[in-house]
Amino acid sequence: MPESDVLGIENIPLESSSPSGGVISVWTINRPDKLNSLNSEVHSAIKSACKLAESNDDVRVIVITGAPPNEPPEGKRSKPKSFVAGADISEFSGMRSEQARPIFDDNSWEAIWNLTKPTIAMIDGFALGGGSEIALSCDLRIATPQSKFGTPEINLGLIPGGGGTQRLCRLLGYGRAIEMVMSGEMVSGEDAYRIGLINHLVEPDQLLLKVMEIAQNLGSKSPHTIKVAKAAVRASLELPFTQGILAERDAFCALFDTADKEIGVNAFLNRENAEWKGA
């Protein structure tokens, strides 16, 4: 299947953006008959999309979701809803470490994680294994109560390989992360919200509305300042506390030399909407 078929991309204009021309880029992983599972083509398509989005100044926010189920044949039940149900396990059969390593050394999870622009996972259904790791690679996760999260790799004689052990631990703490990884059990949407795995829990008919509301808000900010803010918060995952404070201070002070700082301050004082330059 061509890469254009496994990853649909729709650019939705922002209602208010400056510089003008800003869009919300919605990426839909499109393998509904396989519950949107990740295979080599999907990984390649996501990596390509990340490169294009990073180099396109018009892309202000990225939303990642999974395609809904296709209509079933007459007399058959529909497949369940899925964000990404995990890896396409058929590709793992007979695979050895020397084959797995290059795939996981250059992967779509890190491509998403390394984007400097805000990313939102829009989840309705299964987010398991590699799909859970796609969601964890995003900055925000918005899901429905019927969604299910989990790292079931342990049941295959494996562990998460797309950053799941590390991102879960930093997001949830050691106790909850180790239980998810070692048990392989699924977490409901309600429990995911309760433990902080997702940012917002909304009913299915409100999911797109909520995601677009958040995306429109993020897209209305200074693109440059958003990148600096994301980098500063991410630094807390890598740096000791005191070094992180210093890194934040450096980033904060550097913003005083940008056009957008002056624009934002003056707009606030004059009770006007800021018209950002993005620098």
N, C-alpha and C positions, 0 to 999 in steps of 0.2 A: 504494500500500500504506500503510495507516495506520501512524503512528509506533509504536504498541504492537506491531505485527507485525515491525518491522525491528529492534527492540531489546527483548529479553526481560530482565526484571529479577527476580531472586530474592534475597530477604533471608534469610540463614542465621544463626540465633542463635549468638552467641559462647558457647563453653563456660564461659568465665569473663570477666565484664566488670563493671567498676564505673566510673560508675554502671551499675545493672542495665539490661537491655533492649537492650544493644548487639548489632549485627548486622554481618555481612559482606555487602555488597551486590554480587552477581554480575551483571554486565551482559553479555549475549550478543548480539553483532551478528548478525542473523538474515537473511542473504540467501545461503543456501548454494548456490543454483543460479547465483549470480553470484560465487561464491567470497568472499562477504561483502564485496564491494566497496562503497566509500563513495559514496553519492549524496546529494542534497540532503535526503532524508527521514532518512537515517541521521545526518547532521550535526545536523539539527534535533532528533532524538530524543536524541542524546548531550548536546547543550547543555541541553536541558530536564532530563535526568537529573542533570546536574551541579548545576544550580540547586537541585533538590529534595534531593539528597544533602548539599549544603553547608548547607542550612537545617535538616536533620534530625539532631539530636544523637544519635539512636540509631545512625546509620550511622557506624561506626568505621573500616572498611577497605572499599575498592572494588576489585573484581577485574574486569578486562575481558577477554573472550575472543570467539572466533568460533564460530558454529554448525557442527557436523559436517556432512558431506555427507548429502544425502538418499539413500534407497535408490534405485538406478537402475532404470529400466524393464527388463523382462526382456530379456536378450540384450545389454544396454548396460553399458559400464564405469562405475564410480562416478567422480564428480568427485574431484579431489585434496582433501586436507585443507587448510584455509586459516584463518588468524587473520583477516587482512584482506588481500586480494590487491592493494589499491590503490584508486585512484579509479575510479568508473564512467566510463570514457573516452568513452562515448557522449554524456555531457553536455558534453564539451569541444568537440565538433564545431561549428564556426561561431562559437564563443564569442570575444568580443573583450575587451580589457582592462577596459573600463568595466563589463562584465558579471561578469568574474572578480573584480575587486577587492572588491566588497561581500561576496561569498561568503567570500573569504579574510581579509577584515578582521574578520569575526565568525565564527570557525570553532571546530570541536569540539576541535582539538588544543590550542588555548590554554585552552579551557574545562576540559579535563582537567588541563593543566599548572597552572592556577591554583587547583585544589582544595587546600584546606589539610589534607585527610585523606590517609592513605597510599593509594597506588594501585599495583596489581600487574597487569601484562600476562601472561596465561596463553596461551602460544603453541604451537600444534601445526599446523605447515604453513606456508603462505606468509604472510610479513609484508613486503609490498613497497610501495614508494611511500608513499602516504598511510597504508597499514597499518603500515609501518615507523615512520612518524611518530606514529601512535597509540601504538605500543609505546614510542617514545622520550619521549612526553609523560608516561608513567607513571614512578613512582619506581623500581620494580623490574620486571625482565623474567625470566620463567621459561619455558624452552622445551625442546622435544624435539630429538633429533639430526636428525630428518627435516625440521625447520623450515628455511625459507630466508628470508634477509633481503636487502634490496637497495633501491636508489633508481634505478629504471630510467627515470626521467623524461627523461633525456638522450636516450633513443631516440625520444622523441616530440617532440623539439625544445623541451623544457622543462627546468626544474630543480625540485628539491623546493620546495614552497611552503607547507608546514605546519610549518616550523621545522626541517626535516631538516638543512640545511647548518649551522645553528648548534648544534643539540643533538649531532649526530654529532661535530663538531669538539671540543666540550667534553668529550664522553664518551670519544672514542677518540684525540684529537689530530689535528693537521692532516694528517699524511701518510696515515693510513688513511681519514680522512673524504674528502679530495679524490680519492683513488682510487675510493672507492665512488661518489661523485657523478659523476665524469667518465667512469668506465667503464660504469656501469649494470649491472655484473655482480652476481650473487647470491653471498651468503656462506652457507655451510652452518651448521647448528646448532653443530657442533663448533668451527668457526672463529670463530663469533660468541662462543662462550664463551671461547675462547683469547685473543681480542683485547679482551675486556671489554664486548662489546655486550650480553650477557645476564649475569644474576647466577648462575643455576643452570641446569644441563643435566641433564634427567632423562628416563627412558624414558616412552613414552606412558602406560603403565598406572600410572605413579607420579606423573604430572603434577598431577592434581587433589589427590592426597594431599599433595604437597610444597607446592603453593600454599596449601592450607587450613592446613597446619602453620604456614607463615609468617604468614598472615593472622590466625590465632588468636593467635599470639605478639604481633603488633603491636596487635591489638584488646584485649589484656589490659593494655596500658599506660595511663597517664593520658591521656585524650583531649586535655587542654590541653597537656601537656608534649610530646606527639607533634607537635602543631601548631607549637609553638615550635621543636622540634628540626628539623622540616622547613624552616621559614622560615630558620633559622640556616644550614643547609647550603646552601640555595638562594642565600643572600646571597653565598656564595663565587663564584657564577657572574656576579654583577653588580658586586661591589665590589673595589677594589684590596685587596691582602693586609692592609695595616695597618688600613684601615677595616673590613674583615671581622672582624679580631680584636676591634676595639672593639665592633662590632655583636654579636658572640657574647658578649662580656663583659656588655654591657647586658642581653641576653636572659637570661643565666645569673643575674645578680644579681637581676633582676626576679622570677625564680622563687622566690626566698627569701621573697617576700611572699605566696605562694600556699598554699592549704590542702593541695594535693597534695604539696608539698615536705615539709611537716611530717608528713603521713601516710606518705609513702615512707620518710623517715628513721626514724621511730619503728617502722614495720613491720620495717625492716632490723635495727634494734637489738634488737627483741623477737622476731626470727625468726618473723614472722607474714607472711601475705599482705596486701598493701596493698589497702585498700578506697577507691578513688579517689572524689573528689567531682567531678572534671572542671573544677577551677578552682584 
